[in-house]
Amino acid sequence: MNKYVKKFNLLIIPAAVLLLNFNFVSAGLLNTETASDIKSQAQGFSAFAGFDDSTTIGGVIALVVQAFLGLLGIIFLILIITAGYNWMTAGGEEEKIRKAKDMIQRAIIGLIIIIAAYAITYFVFKNLGGVAGSGFQE
């Protein structure tokens, strides 16, 4: 058994070293034209995502608020699905049905609050856009 391990090591270790060296050689073949293409693509993607140099503090705040409200919308969807599942699996038990209805009612009230918060945020950033820089794009 010991002989086989030594033979295996004599074959595998040099092969692994050779394969690793080819990776380093191919990395050196990357020319400046390819690097500039990668840089221009990255700049294009960052501008598309809203991370260009013209982003104002108002834009950043609006992005954070929009992301937070989107997360709350996802939570609303999860609550509605959970309440619907609980209602469907209640099996006629009035207590479980009442809890599911209450959960749906609370989730809808939360959705109304989320929509109102978005409307207020949109209104504030549109009206203060000239002062602080609007985060919302038309």
C-alpha positions as CSV (number, residue, x, y, z in Angstrom):
1,M,0.0,0.0,0.0
2,N,2.8,2.4,0.8
3,K,4.4,1.8,-2.6
4,Y,1.2,2.8,-4.3
5,V,0.9,6.0,-2.3
6,K,4.4,7.0,-3.2
7,K,3.9,6.3,-6.9
8,F,0.6,8.2,-6.8
9,N,2.3,11.2,-5.2
10,L,5.1,11.1,-7.7
11,L,2.5,11.4,-10.5
12,I,0.0,13.7,-9.0
13,I,2.2,16.4,-7.4
14,P,4.1,17.3,-10.6
15,A,0.9,17.2,-12.6
16,A,-0.8,19.6,-10.1
17,V,2.2,22.0,-10.2
18,L,2.1,22.1,-14.0
19,L,-1.6,22.7,-14.2
20,L,-1.4,25.5,-11.6
21,N,1.4,27.2,-13.6
22,F,-0.7,27.2,-16.8
23,N,-3.3,29.3,-14.9
24,F,-0.8,31.9,-14.0
25,V,0.6,32.0,-17.5
26,S,-2.9,32.5,-19.0
27,A,-3.6,35.4,-16.6
28,G,-0.5,37.1,-18.0
29,L,-2.0,37.0,-21.5
30,L,-4.7,39.5,-20.5
31,N,-3.9,42.5,-22.6
32,T,-4.8,46.2,-21.9
33,E,-7.6,46.3,-24.5
34,T,-9.5,43.5,-22.6
35,A,-8.9,45.3,-19.3
36,S,-10.2,48.6,-20.7
37,D,-13.3,46.7,-22.1
38,I,-13.9,45.2,-18.6
39,K,-13.5,48.6,-17.0
40,S,-16.0,50.3,-19.4
41,Q,-18.5,47.5,-18.9
42,A,-18.2,47.9,-15.1
43,Q,-18.7,51.6,-15.4
44,G,-21.8,51.1,-17.6
45,F,-23.3,48.6,-15.1
46,S,-22.6,50.9,-12.2
47,A,-24.3,53.8,-13.9
48,F,-27.2,51.6,-14.8
49,A,-27.5,50.6,-11.1
50,G,-27.5,54.2,-9.9
51,F,-23.9,54.3,-8.6
52,D,-22.5,56.9,-11.0
53,D,-20.8,60.1,-9.8
54,S,-23.9,62.3,-10.2
55,T,-25.8,60.5,-7.4
56,T,-26.9,63.0,-4.7
57,I,-27.6,62.4,-1.0
58,G,-31.3,62.7,-1.8
59,G,-30.9,60.0,-4.4
60,V,-29.2,57.7,-1.9
61,I,-31.9,58.3,0.7
62,A,-34.6,57.7,-1.9
63,L,-32.9,54.4,-2.9
64,V,-32.7,53.2,0.7
65,V,-36.4,54.1,1.3
66,Q,-37.5,52.4,-1.9
67,A,-35.5,49.3,-1.0
68,F,-36.9,49.2,2.6
69,L,-40.5,49.7,1.3
70,G,-39.9,46.9,-1.2
71,L,-38.8,44.6,1.6
72,L,-41.9,45.5,3.6
73,G,-44.0,44.6,0.5
74,I,-42.3,41.2,0.4
75,I,-43.1,40.7,4.1
76,F,-46.8,41.6,3.3
77,L,-46.9,38.9,0.6
78,I,-45.4,36.3,3.0
79,L,-48.0,37.3,5.7
80,I,-50.9,37.0,3.2
81,I,-49.7,33.6,2.0
82,T,-49.2,32.3,5.5
83,A,-52.6,33.5,6.6
84,G,-54.2,31.9,3.6
85,Y,-52.5,28.6,4.3
86,N,-53.6,28.8,7.9
87,W,-57.2,29.4,6.9
88,M,-57.1,26.6,4.3
89,T,-55.7,24.1,6.8
90,A,-58.0,25.2,9.7
91,G,-60.3,22.4,9.1
92,G,-63.4,24.3,10.2
93,E,-61.9,25.3,13.6
94,E,-63.3,28.7,14.3
95,E,-60.3,29.9,16.4
96,K,-57.8,29.1,13.6
97,I,-60.1,30.8,11.0
98,R,-60.4,33.9,13.2
99,K,-56.6,34.1,13.7
100,A,-56.1,33.8,9.9
101,K,-58.7,36.5,9.2
102,D,-57.0,38.8,11.8
103,M,-53.6,38.2,10.2
104,I,-55.0,39.1,6.8
105,Q,-56.6,42.2,8.2
106,R,-53.4,43.3,9.9
107,A,-51.4,42.6,6.7
108,I,-53.8,44.7,4.6
109,I,-53.6,47.6,7.2
110,G,-49.8,47.3,7.0
111,L,-49.9,47.4,3.2
112,I,-52.0,50.6,3.4
113,I,-49.4,52.1,5.7
114,I,-46.6,51.1,3.3
115,I,-48.4,52.7,0.3
116,A,-49.0,55.9,2.3
117,A,-45.3,56.0,3.4
118,Y,-44.2,55.6,-0.2
119,A,-46.6,58.3,-1.4
120,I,-45.3,60.7,1.3
121,T,-41.7,59.9,0.5
122,Y,-42.4,60.4,-3.2
123,F,-44.1,63.7,-2.6
124,V,-41.4,65.0,-0.3
125,F,-38.6,64.1,-2.6
126,K,-40.4,65.5,-5.7
127,N,-41.1,68.8,-4.0
128,L,-37.7,69.1,-2.4
129,G,-35.9,67.9,-5.5
130,G,-34.6,71.4,-6.4
131,V,-33.2,71.9,-2.9
132,A,-31.6,68.5,-2.0
133,G,-31.6,66.7,-5.3
134,S,-34.4,64.3,-6.2
135,G,-33.9,60.6,-5.8
136,F,-36.9,59.7,-8.0
137,Q,-36.5,59.6,-11.7
138,E,-39.4,60.4,-14.1
